[in-house]
Amino acid sequence: MQRFPCPFCGLRDETEFFYAGDLGKVRPDTTQPVSDEEWSAYLNDYANVKGRAKEVWVHTACQEYLALERDTVTMDVLSVTQFRKGEI
């Protein structure tokens, strides 16, 4: 099991976190027409990087949003940054 560091709660089991998506993934502008293909790609396509990945995780215990950079091969967490929803 992976353990992720929460800046507020300390080192916690991955079961306390929710994967919220790839960091930097941009939601389509819904004030303009969006095709079914664009919307499907936004909802379902992930980078699935082998190696260094930048992801958004939510710590469900304290509801903090975290930007994690981790190695998906070794499962090492390389960096953690806390941010508010909507900042990234």
Buried (B, 14 or more C-beta within 10 A) or exposed (E): EEEBBBEEEEEBEEEBBEEBBBBEBEEBEEEEEEEEEEEEEBEEEEBEBEEEBBBBBBBEEEEBBBBBBBBBEEEEBEEBBBEEEEEE
